[in-house]
């Protein structure tokens, strides 16, 4: 199972950018390059970014682990 490595603001921005890029397929210049918007949309919805994982970056706060 993948651990979330994106914060809420990061995720919201990715979803908005992804939807905006996908809209280019249907409105405006109607270019197929708009489908590149699937990448930020999927990573924003899932909360996990492969590039962040490779680079060891996190934009979400670390979970607190309490003692049992």
Residue pairs with C-beta under 8 A, 6 or more apart in sequence:
2 46
2 48
3 48
4 47
4 48
4 60
5 47
5 48
5 49
5 52
5 53
5 57
5 58
5 59
5 60
6 14
6 43
6 44
6 47
6 48
6 49
6 52
6 58
6 59
6 60
7 58
7 59
7 60
7 61
8 60
9 59
10 44
10 59
10 60
11 44
11 45
11 47
12 44
13 44
14 40
14 41
14 43
14 44
15 40
15 41
15 44
15 45
17 37
17 40
18 37
18 38
18 39
18 40
18 41
18 42
18 44
19 37
19 41
20 37
21 33
21 34
21 35
21 36
21 37
21 40
22 34
22 35
22 37
22 38
22 41
23 34
23 37
24 30
24 31
24 33
24 34
24 37
25 31
25 32
25 34
25 35
26 34
43 49
43 50
47 60
51 57
52 58
52 59
